Amino acid sequence: MKELFSLKDKIAVITGGLRQLGQQFSIALAEYGAQIAVLDLVNEKEVNKNERFSYFQQKDQIKCFKVDITNRKEVENILSEIKAKFGSPNILVNNAALDSPPDSPASENGPFEDYPEASLDKILNVNIKGTFICCQVFGGEMAEKKGGSIINISSIYGILSPNQDIYEFKRKNGEKWFKPVAYAVSKSGVLNLTRYLATYWSKKGVRVNTLTPAGIFNDQGEEFLSEYLKRMPIGRMANENEMNGAVIFLASEASSYMTGSNLVVDGGWSAW
Ligand SMILES: NC(=O)c1ccc[n+]([C@@H]2O[C@H](COP(=O)([O-])OP(=O)(O)OC[C@H]3O[C@@H](n4cnc5c(N)ncnc54)[C@H](O)[C@@H]3O)[C@@H](O)[C@H]2O)c1
């Protein structure tokens, strides 16, 4: 039983591995024994200069690669580099994504009727096309080698619509603010990409699942927190390490009978 969650001898690719959840996932999978390829937009030299990444710097089992996941050639080149450094990957966490943070240009957080097509393109390009390319390149390699686990990261806003009432306080303060459409649409797309690939690769030993988190605490303002938490059964936002158990479970043999599923870790958000 102790070995059930072990990732010894596994090689994991984590996209967007330098920020909030991706960094957590990289550390958690490393702690369970995997060798880790962190893919993000920053090169390893920059990572090594920054003390926020001291864990990565201390571990030979972690290597950071600069890659834009929307660029197929770059992703293919990185697969070759990962194979040379560690071997063929058997875990992929599709974590990199763009959202529209509250400080985005007003047009991105305005009424749906005015939402810019260019913003839709930008977000779908990373969240759907980037995820799709990583599945083709790394998942294709796993299918060829007959084994692996892919974890696609969605969001509660991919299974449910954002509740615009939460943001009423902004509109009362005179902003025309709405949680935008593109992120929510992209995160729903991830769910069916998961189901498509789970059945497509079912005979090749590649399991594909979605992990759906709710909001992670990141010093959001008090007005937002007060509105959001009124609707959150568990009464608080998630800590950034509270998705790690789910990702280790999905990556390891502990979830060997699970594919095409969506593991919702949302403090009860979707329960009412
Ligand atoms: N943070 C939350 O509250 C929350 C809630 C639900 C779901 N999620 C999901 O969890 C995942 C991680 O969220 P986060 O808040 O840690 O995100 P984040 O914005 O902090 O980090 C995303 C990372 O992806 C990288 N990235 C963006 N575009 C890229 C590209 N083209 N190529 C390579 N890397 C790229 C960024 O550089 C960044 O390091 C996302 O898929 C997000 O949708 C987050």
The ligand as an ORCA input file, in Angstrom:
! r2SCAN-3c Opt
* xyz 0 1
  N      -5.321     29.920     -9.347
  C      -6.601     29.615     -9.293
  O      -7.381     30.169     -8.510
  C      -7.143     28.530    -10.192
  C      -8.444     28.056     -9.989
  C      -8.944     27.079    -10.828
  C      -8.145     26.572    -11.855
  N      -6.892     27.059    -12.030
  C      -6.089     26.507    -13.129
  O      -4.874     26.014    -12.587
  C      -3.810     26.222    -13.516
  C      -2.702     27.023    -12.861
  O      -3.246     28.238    -12.404
  P      -2.311     29.345    -11.734
  O      -3.207     30.289    -11.060
  O      -1.188     28.695    -11.001
  O      -1.780     30.062    -13.057
  P      -0.647     31.177    -13.180
  O      -1.170     32.217    -14.092
  O      -0.139     31.570    -11.846
  O       0.483     30.356    -13.934
  C       0.347     29.938    -15.244
  C       1.722     29.636    -15.779
  O       1.576     29.267    -17.157
  C       2.623     29.875    -17.884
  N       2.235     30.035    -19.290
  C       1.285     30.859    -19.795
  N       1.261     30.779    -21.134
  C       2.214     29.874    -21.480
  C       2.692     29.379    -22.713
  N       2.187     29.803    -23.891
  N       3.676     28.455    -22.707
  C       4.209     28.037    -21.535
  N       3.814     28.468    -20.338
  C       2.826     29.391    -20.309
  C       2.830     31.219    -17.199
  O       4.104     31.766    -17.515
  C       2.671     30.849    -15.740
  O       3.902     30.467    -15.159
  C      -4.437     26.921    -14.718
  O      -4.773     25.949    -15.691
  C      -5.699     27.548    -14.151
  O      -6.687     27.721    -15.127
  C      -6.370     28.012    -11.226
*
